[in-house]
Amino acid sequence: MIFLWDNDRGETVLDDELQIVVGLEEYLLQSLSYNLNNFNDTLISDAILPPLEQLLQYDALFVVNGTNGTPMDSGDLVKIDSFICSGKSIYIEGENIAEFLSWAYPQILDSFHVEFDGNTYLPFQSIIGTDSSFASGENFLYFQDPSLFSSCDILQPFPPSVSILVSPISTKAYVCRTAGYSYTAEKKSKSINFARIISTINFTALKSLEQGGSIDTRNEFMKKILSYMGFGRTLVVDYADTEENKILGDLEAIGRKKYDVINYSPEYEIMKKYSSIIWRGGKNGIPLSDNDTINIKKYINYGGRILLTGENIAENLGITGQGDVSFLTDYFGVDYIAPSVSTDSIEGAGTYTGFLSPYQGLNPDWLQGANICFIYTGTKAGECAGVSNNIGRSKTLFLGFSYDELKDNNQRRGILNETYEIWNVSVDAPTGIKEREEGKKKFLIITREDELRSFLPLFDLSGRKIENIERGGIYFYRKEGDLKIIIFIK
């Protein structure tokens, strides 16, 4: 469940593509609603930030702060800081949000691991996604309403934060406009999963390079933002439903429980609602139909992430030309070489180096490609078993073998988790901080993303130190002599 705080005080912008005036939050709100509806999640929007105890019921907070550096009062800033400290996800945008936070509440800016690096006063027409982020391959135009360029902040990210979107300030120089990072940890005493994104451009003002394609472009990009935050869903296309399906159990095991399963060919309109797709052909290599290859190509063109696995899939496409021979080469970076590789194990290569599992399939395909990520052992030792590919805004992985026939459970699940990491799709929705220790407590233990552990003595409203906490409630901690609010959840 997401809360959108519309703090732009009624600002509008000219959509120079449709020649209409829209609220600065309008297209962001539309894209959020569209994707959350597909993900079976909920969005609440208001111009007033709710009380902290109510705000903490949400999994993520989106803030639209406008082009004029709309101020936030101290109470709202404290609520945002407390929300961040609770381990929840946040997206915040505003043309001067970095400059404002740098003097009004520096610790919030610090939580994004960015610094304010000055302003630019010149218009820019294009915005580009960086290769190091989930926005890799993205390329936007920007509404040319003069109000959008009053004094757009420059961000300077530092680890673990990375640049997500940049814009040119000359023919050779780019500056960071959007930055962020995600963090996931599962340990005995807590479960933390969050993403933080700060942007000095306005999502609503993004538009497609292609006339008339802006709605789809914004929806696709918002899907990646939400997937980065852990809200995305996976579609498992189970073509081999008569064989044991280990993918579903593996998804559960690695914390990615938001998935749907079908055993028939999905149409493109269904596919594009999902942040990732796993297409399972099995050890009997159920071939792809003409319609399958057409819809998969559309999904890849849309910016999707897809894993295609199964024996003989490449053989069927490579020999008969069913569907489209270029489907393999152009979209998955794969050249088919030969069928029936004799192998007893599969070994990781490239970004998957270190993975190794016995294999019990029948006739895996011998492949070739520029980005080899798996190889065979046995009589064809060292020959290509899998290829990854980045095509435009999309990421693909083609396995010439059946994923389910990898015998080592840990290795198999590690491969699947690594794939999601490469795709920049986080584990399921942000969980915040969960204390699991039993018994009475004198303080709240918080382990932050840098692995440092803080022990915070808690106080009641009168300022008296709490000796023992026996139930959840509203408590306080001291900072620079003042009481700061915190919610203790048992």
C-alpha positions as CSV (number, residue, x, y, z in Angstrom):
1,M,0.0,0.0,0.0
2,I,1.4,3.4,-1.1
3,F,0.7,6.9,0.1
4,L,1.2,9.8,-2.4
5,W,1.7,13.2,-0.7
6,D,0.8,15.9,-3.3
7,N,2.7,18.8,-1.9
8,D,2.9,21.0,-5.1
9,R,0.2,23.4,-3.9
10,G,-1.8,23.1,-7.1
11,E,1.1,23.7,-9.6
12,T,0.4,22.8,-13.2
13,V,2.5,22.2,-16.3
14,L,1.8,22.4,-20.0
15,D,1.8,19.0,-21.7
16,D,3.4,20.2,-25.0
17,E,2.5,16.9,-26.7
18,L,-1.2,17.0,-26.1
19,Q,-1.3,20.8,-25.6
20,I,-3.2,20.6,-22.3
21,V,-2.5,21.9,-18.8
22,V,-2.2,19.2,-16.2
23,G,-1.5,19.1,-12.5
24,L,2.2,18.4,-11.7
25,E,1.2,15.2,-9.9
26,E,-1.3,14.0,-12.5
27,Y,0.7,11.6,-14.7
28,L,2.7,10.3,-11.8
29,L,-0.6,9.5,-10.1
30,Q,-2.0,7.9,-13.2
31,S,1.1,5.7,-13.7
32,L,1.1,4.7,-10.1
33,S,-2.6,3.8,-10.2
34,Y,-2.2,1.8,-13.4
35,N,0.7,-0.3,-12.1
36,L,-0.6,-0.9,-8.6
37,N,-3.9,-2.0,-10.0
38,N,-1.9,-4.6,-12.0
39,F,0.1,-5.6,-9.0
40,N,-3.1,-6.0,-6.8
41,D,-2.0,-3.2,-4.5
42,T,-3.5,0.1,-3.2
43,L,-2.7,3.8,-3.7
44,I,-4.0,6.6,-1.4
45,S,-3.3,10.3,-2.4
46,D,-3.8,13.5,-0.4
47,A,-2.5,17.0,-0.1
48,I,-2.1,16.6,3.6
49,L,0.5,14.2,5.1
50,P,-1.3,12.0,7.7
51,P,-0.2,11.6,11.3
52,L,2.9,9.4,11.8
53,E,1.1,6.4,13.3
54,Q,-1.2,6.4,10.2
55,L,1.6,7.0,7.8
56,L,3.6,4.0,9.1
57,Q,0.8,1.7,8.0
58,Y,1.9,2.3,4.4
59,D,4.7,0.3,2.7
60,A,6.0,3.3,0.7
61,L,5.7,7.0,0.5
62,F,5.7,9.1,-2.7
63,V,6.2,12.9,-2.4
64,V,5.6,15.4,-5.2
65,N,7.1,18.8,-4.1
66,G,6.7,20.8,-7.3
67,T,8.9,23.3,-9.2
68,N,9.0,26.2,-6.8
69,G,10.7,24.5,-3.8
70,T,7.5,24.2,-1.9
71,P,8.4,24.3,1.8
72,M,7.6,21.5,4.2
73,D,6.9,22.5,7.8
74,S,9.0,21.0,10.6
75,G,6.3,18.5,11.6
76,D,6.1,17.0,8.1
77,L,9.9,16.8,7.9
78,V,10.0,14.9,11.2
79,K,7.3,12.5,10.0
80,I,9.2,11.9,6.7
81,D,12.5,11.3,8.7
82,S,10.7,8.9,11.1
83,F,9.2,7.0,8.1
84,I,12.6,6.6,6.5
85,C,14.2,5.5,9.8
86,S,11.5,2.8,10.2
87,G,13.0,1.1,7.1
88,K,10.2,2.0,4.6
89,S,10.7,2.9,0.9
90,I,10.4,6.5,-0.3
91,Y,10.3,8.3,-3.6
92,I,10.6,12.1,-3.4
93,E,10.7,14.6,-6.3
94,G,11.0,18.3,-6.6
95,E,13.0,20.7,-8.6
96,N,14.7,22.2,-5.6
97,I,14.1,19.4,-3.1
98,A,17.9,18.7,-2.6
99,E,18.7,22.3,-1.9
100,F,15.8,22.7,0.5
101,L,16.7,19.6,2.4
102,S,20.4,20.5,2.5
103,W,19.6,23.3,4.9
104,A,16.1,22.5,6.3
105,Y,16.7,18.9,7.3
106,P,20.1,17.5,6.2
107,Q,19.7,14.1,7.7
108,I,16.8,13.3,5.3
109,L,19.1,14.2,2.3
110,D,21.9,12.1,3.9
111,S,19.5,9.1,4.1
112,F,19.5,9.1,0.2
113,H,23.3,9.1,0.2
114,V,23.4,12.2,-2.1
115,E,24.6,15.8,-1.8
116,F,23.2,19.0,-3.2
117,D,25.6,20.0,-6.0
118,G,24.2,23.3,-7.2
119,N,21.5,24.3,-9.7
120,T,21.2,24.7,-13.4
121,Y,19.1,27.4,-15.0
122,L,19.1,26.2,-18.6
123,P,16.4,24.1,-20.3
124,F,17.2,20.5,-21.1
125,Q,15.3,18.4,-23.7
126,S,16.4,14.9,-22.9
127,I,16.8,12.6,-19.9
128,I,18.8,9.3,-20.0
129,G,18.9,6.3,-17.8
130,T,22.3,5.2,-16.5
131,D,23.7,1.7,-17.2
132,S,24.3,1.1,-13.5
133,S,20.6,1.4,-12.6
134,F,17.2,-0.1,-13.2
135,A,16.7,2.8,-15.7
136,S,19.3,1.3,-18.1
137,G,18.3,2.0,-21.7
138,E,15.6,4.6,-20.8
139,N,15.6,7.7,-22.9
140,F,13.0,10.4,-22.4
141,L,12.1,13.8,-23.7
142,Y,11.0,16.5,-21.3
143,F,8.1,19.0,-21.4
144,Q,9.4,22.4,-22.6
145,D,7.2,24.4,-20.2
146,P,9.5,27.3,-19.0
147,S,8.4,26.8,-15.4
148,L,10.2,23.4,-15.3
149,F,13.6,25.0,-15.6
150,S,13.5,27.7,-12.9
151,S,16.6,26.2,-11.1
152,C,16.7,22.4,-11.3
153,D,19.0,20.9,-8.7
154,I,22.1,18.7,-9.5
155,L,22.6,15.7,-7.3
156,Q,25.9,14.1,-6.3
157,P,25.3,10.5,-5.3
158,F,27.8,8.6,-3.1
159,P,27.8,4.8,-2.3
160,P,25.6,3.0,-2.0
161,S,23.5,5.4,-4.0
162,V,23.9,5.5,-7.8
163,S,22.7,7.8,-10.6
164,I,19.5,6.7,-12.1
165,L,18.6,9.5,-14.6
166,V,21.0,12.1,-16.0
167,S,20.5,15.1,-18.4
168,P,23.1,16.8,-20.6
169,I,24.4,20.2,-19.8
170,S,26.8,20.3,-22.8
171,T,27.7,18.0,-25.7
172,K,30.1,16.1,-23.4
173,A,28.8,16.5,-19.9
174,Y,25.9,15.1,-18.0
175,V,24.6,15.8,-14.5
176,C,22.6,13.6,-12.1
177,R,18.9,14.4,-11.7
178,T,17.7,11.2,-10.1
179,A,19.5,8.9,-7.7
180,G,18.8,6.1,-5.3
181,Y,19.6,2.7,-3.9
182,S,17.8,-0.4,-2.5
183,Y,18.7,-2.5,0.4
184,T,17.7,-6.0,1.5
185,A,18.7,-8.0,4.5
186,E,17.2,-11.0,6.3
187,K,18.7,-11.8,9.7
188,K,17.6,-13.4,12.9
189,S,16.5,-10.3,14.7
190,K,15.1,-8.2,11.8
191,S,13.9,-8.1,8.2
192,I,14.7,-5.0,6.2
193,N,13.9,-4.2,2.6
194,F,13.6,-0.7,1.2
195,A,14.4,1.5,-1.7
196,R,15.1,5.3,-1.6
197,I,14.8,7.5,-4.7
198,I,15.2,11.2,-4.9
199,S,14.6,13.2,-8.1
200,T,14.9,16.8,-9.1
201,I,12.9,16.3,-12.3
202,N,9.2,15.8,-12.5
203,F,7.8,12.4,-13.5
204,T,4.7,14.0,-15.0
205,A,6.9,16.0,-17.5
206,L,8.6,12.8,-19.0
207,K,7.5,12.0,-22.5
208,S,8.4,9.4,-25.1
209,L,10.7,9.9,-28.1
210,E,7.9,8.5,-30.2
211,Q,4.8,10.7,-30.8
212,G,1.8,9.3,-28.9
213,G,3.9,6.8,-26.9
214,S,4.2,8.8,-23.6
215,I,1.5,7.0,-21.6
216,D,3.1,3.6,-22.2
217,T,6.6,5.0,-21.7
218,R,5.7,6.5,-18.3
219,N,3.8,3.4,-17.2
220,E,6.7,1.2,-18.1
221,F,9.2,3.4,-16.2
222,M,6.9,3.5,-13.1
223,K,6.7,-0.3,-13.3
224,K,10.5,-0.4,-13.0
225,I,10.4,2.1,-10.1
226,L,7.8,0.0,-8.2
227,S,9.7,-3.3,-9.0
228,Y,12.8,-1.7,-7.6
229,M,10.8,-1.0,-4.4
230,G,9.5,-4.6,-4.3
231,F,6.0,-4.1,-5.6
232,G,6.4,-5.9,-8.9
233,R,4.8,-9.2,-9.9
234,T,6.3,-12.1,-11.9
235,L,4.3,-14.1,-14.5
236,V,5.3,-17.8,-14.7
237,V,4.3,-19.3,-18.0
238,D,4.3,-23.0,-17.3
239,Y,4.5,-24.7,-20.7
240,A,5.8,-27.9,-19.0
241,D,3.0,-28.3,-16.5
242,T,3.2,-32.1,-16.6
243,E,6.7,-31.9,-15.2
244,E,7.8,-31.0,-11.7
245,N,7.9,-27.2,-11.4
246,K,10.7,-26.1,-9.1
247,I,10.5,-22.5,-10.0
248,L,7.5,-21.7,-7.8
249,G,9.2,-23.2,-4.7
250,D,12.4,-21.4,-5.5
251,L,10.6,-18.0,-5.9
252,E,9.1,-18.6,-2.4
253,A,12.5,-19.5,-1.0
254,I,14.2,-16.3,-2.2
255,G,11.4,-14.1,-0.9
256,R,9.7,-13.3,-4.3
257,K,6.2,-14.5,-3.5
258,K,4.3,-12.1,-5.8
259,Y,3.7,-14.2,-8.9
260,D,1.0,-15.6,-11.0
261,V,1.1,-18.9,-12.9
262,I,-0.6,-19.8,-16.2
263,N,-0.2,-22.9,-18.5
264,Y,-1.2,-21.2,-21.8
265,S,0.2,-18.6,-24.2
266,P,-0.3,-15.1,-22.8
267,E,-1.2,-12.2,-25.0
268,Y,1.0,-9.1,-25.0
269,E,-1.7,-7.0,-23.1
270,I,-1.4,-9.5,-20.2
271,M,2.4,-9.8,-20.4
272,K,3.0,-6.0,-20.1
273,K,1.4,-5.8,-16.7
274,Y,4.2,-7.9,-15.2
275,S,7.6,-6.6,-14.2
276,S,9.2,-9.9,-15.1
277,I,8.3,-13.2,-16.9
278,I,9.7,-16.7,-16.5
279,W,8.8,-18.9,-19.5
280,R,9.3,-22.6,-18.6
281,G,9.7,-25.0,-21.5
282,G,10.9,-28.0,-19.4
283,K,13.1,-30.9,-20.4
284,N,10.8,-31.9,-23.2
285,G,11.3,-28.6,-24.8
286,I,7.7,-27.4,-25.6
287,P,8.3,-25.2,-28.7
288,L,7.2,-21.6,-29.1
289,S,4.4,-20.8,-31.5
290,D,4.4,-17.9,-34.0
291,N,2.1,-16.0,-31.6
292,D,4.4,-16.6,-28.7
293,T,7.4,-15.1,-30.4
294,I,5.4,-12.1,-31.6
295,N,4.1,-11.4,-28.1
296,I,7.5,-11.9,-26.4
297,K,9.1,-9.5,-28.8
298,K,6.5,-6.9,-28.0
299,Y,7.1,-7.4,-24.3
300,I,10.9,-7.0,-24.8
301,N,10.3,-3.9,-26.9
302,Y,8.2,-2.5,-24.0
303,G,11.1,-2.8,-21.6
304,G,10.4,-6.1,-19.9
305,R,12.6,-8.7,-18.1
306,I,12.3,-12.2,-19.3
307,L,13.9,-15.6,-18.6
308,L,13.3,-18.3,-21.2
309,T,14.3,-21.8,-20.3
310,G,13.9,-25.3,-21.8
311,E,15.6,-27.9,-23.8
312,N,15.0,-27.9,-27.6
313,I,13.5,-24.5,-27.7
314,A,16.5,-23.1,-29.6
315,E,16.6,-26.2,-31.7
316,N,13.0,-25.8,-32.8
317,L,13.5,-22.1,-33.7
318,G,16.9,-22.6,-35.2
319,I,16.1,-25.5,-37.5
320,T,12.5,-25.0,-38.6
321,G,12.4,-21.2,-38.4
322,Q,9.1,-21.5,-36.6
323,G,7.9,-18.0,-35.6
324,D,11.0,-16.1,-36.5
325,V,14.7,-17.2,-36.6
326,S,15.8,-13.7,-35.8
327,F,13.8,-13.9,-32.6
328,L,16.8,-15.8,-31.0
329,T,19.6,-13.6,-32.3
330,D,18.0,-10.2,-32.3
331,Y,16.1,-10.4,-28.9
332,F,18.1,-12.9,-26.9
333,G,21.6,-12.6,-28.4
334,V,21.6,-16.3,-29.1
335,D,23.0,-18.3,-32.0
336,Y,21.8,-22.0,-32.1
337,I,24.6,-24.4,-32.8
338,A,23.5,-28.0,-32.2
339,P,21.1,-30.2,-30.1
340,S,21.7,-33.0,-27.5
341,V,24.7,-31.8,-25.6
342,S,26.0,-34.6,-23.3
343,T,26.6,-33.0,-19.9
344,D,26.5,-33.9,-16.3
345,S,26.6,-30.3,-14.8
346,I,26.1,-26.7,-15.6
347,E,28.6,-24.0,-14.6
348,G,28.1,-20.3,-14.3
349,A,30.2,-17.8,-16.4
350,G,30.4,-14.0,-16.6
351,T,28.1,-12.4,-14.1
352,Y,27.1,-15.9,-12.9
353,T,30.6,-17.1,-12.2
354,G,30.8,-19.3,-9.2
355,F,27.5,-21.2,-9.7
356,L,27.8,-25.0,-10.4
357,S,25.1,-27.7,-10.2
358,P,24.7,-31.3,-11.4
359,Y,22.2,-31.5,-14.3
360,Q,19.8,-34.3,-15.0
361,G,18.1,-33.2,-18.2
362,L,17.8,-35.0,-21.5
363,N,18.9,-33.0,-24.5
364,P,20.0,-29.4,-23.7
365,D,20.9,-27.2,-26.7
366,W,24.4,-26.0,-27.6
367,L,24.3,-22.2,-28.0
368,Q,26.6,-19.3,-28.8
369,G,26.4,-15.6,-28.0
370,A,28.3,-12.5,-27.0
371,N,27.3,-12.6,-23.3
372,I,27.8,-16.2,-22.2
373,C,26.6,-16.8,-18.7
374,F,26.4,-20.6,-18.4
375,I,28.6,-23.4,-19.9
376,Y,28.4,-27.2,-20.0
377,T,30.8,-29.7,-18.6
378,G,31.2,-33.2,-20.0
379,T,31.9,-34.0,-23.7
380,K,31.1,-30.4,-24.6
381,A,32.9,-28.9,-21.7
382,G,33.1,-25.1,-22.0
383,E,30.4,-24.8,-24.6
384,C,27.7,-22.2,-24.2
385,A,24.6,-23.2,-22.2
386,G,23.0,-19.8,-21.5
387,V,23.2,-16.2,-22.8
388,S,22.1,-12.9,-21.3
389,N,21.3,-9.9,-23.3
390,N,20.5,-6.2,-22.8
391,I,18.3,-4.9,-25.6
392,G,17.3,-1.3,-25.3
393,R,15.4,-0.9,-22.0
394,S,15.0,-4.7,-21.6
395,K,17.0,-7.5,-20.1
396,T,16.8,-11.1,-21.2
397,L,18.2,-14.5,-20.2
398,F,18.0,-17.6,-22.5
399,L,18.9,-21.0,-21.1
400,G,19.4,-23.9,-23.5
401,F,18.6,-26.3,-20.7
402,S,15.7,-26.8,-18.3
403,Y,16.2,-24.7,-15.1
404,D,14.2,-27.3,-13.1
405,E,16.7,-30.1,-13.9
406,L,19.5,-28.4,-11.9
407,K,19.8,-30.8,-9.0
408,D,21.4,-28.5,-6.4
409,N,18.7,-26.6,-4.7
410,N,20.9,-23.9,-3.2
411,Q,22.8,-23.3,-6.5
412,R,19.5,-23.2,-8.5
413,R,17.9,-20.7,-6.1
414,G,21.1,-18.6,-6.1
415,I,21.0,-18.4,-9.9
416,L,17.3,-17.3,-9.8
417,N,18.1,-14.7,-7.2
418,E,21.1,-13.4,-9.1
419,T,18.9,-13.0,-12.1
420,Y,16.5,-10.8,-10.2
421,E,19.4,-8.8,-8.8
422,I,20.7,-8.2,-12.4
423,W,17.2,-7.2,-13.4
424,N,17.1,-4.7,-10.5
425,V,13.8,-6.2,-9.2
426,S,13.7,-6.1,-5.4
427,V,12.2,-8.8,-3.1
428,D,8.6,-8.4,-2.1
429,A,7.3,-5.2,-0.7
430,P,9.2,-3.2,1.9
431,T,9.0,-4.7,5.4
432,G,10.6,-2.0,7.6
433,I,12.0,-3.1,10.9
434,K,10.7,-6.2,12.6
435,E,11.8,-7.0,16.2
436,R,11.5,-10.7,16.9
437,E,13.2,-11.0,20.2
438,E,10.9,-12.1,23.0
439,G,10.7,-10.6,26.5
440,K,10.7,-7.1,28.0
441,K,12.9,-4.4,26.4
442,K,14.5,-1.3,27.7
443,F,15.5,0.1,24.3
444,L,14.8,-0.3,20.6
445,I,17.5,-2.0,18.5
446,I,17.9,-0.6,15.0
447,T,20.4,-2.0,12.5
448,R,20.7,0.4,9.6
449,E,21.7,-0.3,6.0
450,D,25.3,0.3,6.8
451,E,25.2,-2.6,9.3
452,L,25.8,-0.4,12.3
453,R,23.5,-1.2,15.2
454,S,22.0,1.5,17.4
455,F,20.5,1.0,20.9
456,L,18.0,3.7,21.6
457,P,16.8,4.2,25.2
458,L,13.1,5.1,25.1
459,F,11.2,7.7,27.1
460,D,7.5,8.4,27.8
461,L,5.8,11.7,27.0
462,S,6.9,13.3,30.3
463,G,10.5,12.5,29.5
464,R,11.0,9.7,32.0
465,K,13.1,6.8,30.9
466,I,11.2,3.5,30.2
467,E,12.7,0.6,32.2
468,N,10.6,-2.1,30.6
469,I,8.5,-2.2,27.5
470,E,5.8,-4.8,27.6
471,R,3.5,-3.8,24.7
472,G,3.6,-1.8,21.4
473,G,2.9,1.8,21.5
474,I,4.2,5.4,21.0
475,Y,7.5,6.1,22.7
476,F,10.2,8.7,22.3
477,Y,14.0,8.9,22.1
478,R,16.3,11.8,22.8
479,K,18.3,13.6,20.1
480,E,20.3,16.7,21.0
481,G,18.3,17.0,24.3
482,D,14.9,17.0,22.6
483,L,12.4,14.2,22.6
484,K,11.8,12.7,19.1
485,I,8.9,10.5,18.3
486,I,9.3,6.9,17.4
487,I,6.8,4.0,17.0
488,F,7.9,0.8,18.8
489,I,6.2,-2.2,17.2
490,K,6.5,-5.5,19.2
